[in-house]
Amino acid sequence: MSNKIYVAFDGTEFGTKQALMEYHDLLKLGDEAFAEKRKQYLVLKEAQTKACLAIFNFRDQCEHEYVKIKACSDTGNYDRSQDSYWYEIECKCCEDRWNEDQSTSKYKTSDRNTEWIR
Ligand SMILES: [Zn+2]
């Protein structure tokens, strides 16, 4: 996602040129009630886009220090090399979720910051 900002005549900021142009068209439009409502929506949508990007960046920077972990396995396969062990992890700070192979994970059962789910 690009960080370029498009600023309207009245100072309202948009993340896309398309939204800015529609906003300008609405300002010129005769039906003020509709223009005002649509403008409100575009501004909300813009705030949502910014918040989503902020959350994405927050998760990217998060150290995931305090986590909940469930140890999972798929064992008893005829071909033992197909057996697998992994962690289902959820960060208690940023609520990000992901899976990791148990053998390469940095999280250990002795970690004090880790809550183990059974
Ligand atoms: Zn996190």
Boltz pocket constraint, residues with backbone or C-beta under 6 A from the ligand:
constraints:
  - pocket:
      binder: B
      contacts: [[A, 59], [A, 62], [A, 63], [A, 64], [A, 65], [A, 91], [A, 92], [A, 93], [A, 94], [A, 95], [A, 96]]
      max_distance: 6.0
